[in-house]
Amino acid sequence: MKNQTSGRWFLRENLGLYGRVGRMTGGNMELTEKKKKQGDTGKRMLRRANVRGKKFLASFGKLPKKKKIIIGLGVLLIAGIICTGAVVFAGKEVNAQIVQEAEATKGTISNTIAGTGNLELGSSTQIEIPSGITIQDVLVESGDKVKKGDTLATVDRASVLSALSNTQEKIGELDTQINEKKGETVSSQITAGVSGRIKKIYAKKGDSVLESMNDRGALMLLSLDGKMAVSISDAGGLSEGDSVTVILSDQKTKKTGSVESVTDGTAVITLTDNGPKFGETVTVKKGNSSIGSGKLYIHSQLAVVASGGTVKTLHVSQNQYVSAGKCLYTLKDLPASTEYQQLLAQRQKLTDVLADLAAMTASNSITASESGTIEAVKISSASESGSQTENSNASAENTTGSSTAAGVASNQTGTSVKLMSDTGDEKKSRGDESASAQTWNDSVSASKDEIDAAAQADTVTSIPSVSISIAAPVKGGLPQQSIEASSQYTGIISWNLKDKVFQADSTYTARITLTAQSGCRFTQATAVSVDALGAVISGISTDGEGEGNTMIFTVTFAKTQADSTKSDSAAPNKQKNASSGKAASQTSKISSSGAASASSASGNTSGASSASESSSATEEIQTVAAFTLCSDETMVLPINVDELDILSVEKGQEAEVTFDAIEGKNFTGKITKVSGAATVSGGTAKYSVEITLDAEDSMRLGMNGAATVTTSSKEDILIVPLSALQESGEKTFVYTQKDEDGTLSGKKEVETGISNDENVEITSGLSQGEKVYYLRSGSVSQSGSSDSMMPGQGGGFGDGSGGRQQMPSGGGMPPSGQ
């Protein structure tokens, strides 16, 4: 009887708990009218449980004792599971569709891009000194802050006076050459270098030659082979060699044409150049069938160019045939000759060098040109400015204060030169006559290996300069693979070339690898020059400093000539590319065409020798970068921008910057560099963007910063949450009504403008103050709370910052039947 009573009590208590859980569940789900049904369901579950419990208790007392014990244990297990579930379930959230209400209101939408990086030094300046100056003491190290006028290094006065005298002598030589060239101008006449028909005249009487060259890329266009051409796409039925009829733009004049080629359905048709106008639209027929239409271009074209002046007289007319040597233009207001201008530029360079030397003479020192931070020190104490690398490996010398590059060769004695440090940590090392061996730094004596290496360096010849010849890329040409070997080095060339030959209208770069011959080596002071038209050298580096080391650099060439058979209606613009970028290949066909012509009307044929003589005046006056000085006025924060955002970033945009170490302060910067090359990682391309900021005392090199760039923004516009938009086919609409049971209605079609991740601009369809409704997936706590949002939340109105501009794809799904 006692066991039976205990069992009834247990079942009653636990079944009651089950019922309370049901009541709790039903009550807490009453969020809308529809949720009341869930509460009724819980009550029904409770009633069923009570009835079934009474029936079970009635039959439970009749069971054997052993079965009662087994059933009791089972009930205990079930009760434990129910209790645990109830406790956990009470803290869980249930997803539910919540009706959200918002109001169309005025606001701002901004789209931003964010990135992080570490603060770097700002723009740098190379402090250069004339080669041959002897450095006595270097007074600064990498990382030192200096002010404008501070002394960076002291120099030997005698070496400065010698360089000063040498520079003055070179200026005198240039003055003599300048006087000889004074008054010389470019040719006053432009003549045809080859025979042809004039098909387009751009420069007329009174026009500026340079303006015509900038706008059109040429003064006039000549047809060389007697043909005009037109390209017709989808030219079905035509074959190479077919005869066709070409109807000119007046719809009356007909010319006989011939199909030159058919490629991928596009036919090139040629006709006579005598009569048809450059750029006019023509129609092509075969028999009575129309093939298509297009604009005429010159089949084999020559652009007439010049370098300056004003057109005084135009001697020819359009469509006129001219022979080689025919005068096309007479010019006035001519600029000085190219040789004269080059001589003046060289003199200006020497004048700047002379001014620097005069300043050194006054102070016997090298001073900072502006305030900033020393980023790199490229010279060392007791070395000659033009040979710091060689002297850094020299054996110990003994003189009273300084040494020159010739010190070792002439067996002079002097202080030893400390090895250059990669970090720029050069400290002055001094010695005396009694020292048999100097130390390489202030605290560590030179090892036997270092001394042996320094002694060996005396037997290795440093290569002072490299001058190589490379054939510039031309359309259809084969790439040069090697450098002509010299007694000091050999070389190979690798190209960014996908095909076996150079293609038209393409830019190519050559990577040059030079290897020093036995007994020779390259140094940081090795000068590099390339004999190639339009070549630009960059990225010079050396691999090691020992015998047989390598030097690597890149040479970038001008774009190759465009394919003249490819033309379209924008032919005048194409002529600009065909002449300005490739004038070297075309001007050889035109005599007396300004500075680029093969000869001049004034009879000057000594231009090449004059240029060579004038360049010799400055070949011995070279400069060496002694220090790299970074301005203290600005600092740079580099960030990486995703490929999806980079097209909306451009130079000049402002960025808001914050630093982890500088709390509570925002800084404004400006984008000064957008990289065109990406770094790819994990299939994602990132582009480097540099943001320049005005430097402040609180900023430190390496600080972690975060930048936000606003790429687009609109103020005082009508906005609603992005989630409120619905889509049906190509239409976008919102709901403006909500029924009592939560059903949405009142569709209104709208047009949208700018948007971000939260809000969207409504350009038509809604008025300010109108309410919109939409469904949002929310969570409901079993304890009775929910995260139901107040109207205006969800999409949010705020300032709308963040995210990329995108057109919305709609909010939640509309209710059934809407």
Helices and strands as residue ranges (DSSP letters): H 2-28, G 33-35, H 36-60, H 65-91, E 93-103, E 105-118, E 120-121, E 124-130, E 134-138, E 145-146, E 151-155, H 157-181, E 189-191, E 196-201, H 209-216, E 220-223, E 227-232, E 243-247, E 254-263, E 266-272, E 281-286, E 289-295, E 297-298, E 301-304, E 310-314, E 321-322, E 327-332, H 338-363, E 365-367, E 372-377, E 383-384, G 385-387, H 388-392, H 448-457, E 461-462, E 465-469, E 482-483, E 489-495, E 509-516, E 520-521, E 527-531, E 536-543, E 550-556, H 571-580, H 583-587, G 594-596, H 607-616, E 623-631, E 634-642, G 646-648, E 654-659, E 662-681, E 684-694, E 704-721, G 722-724, E 726-728, E 731-738, E 744-749, E 751-755, E 759-764, E 771-781
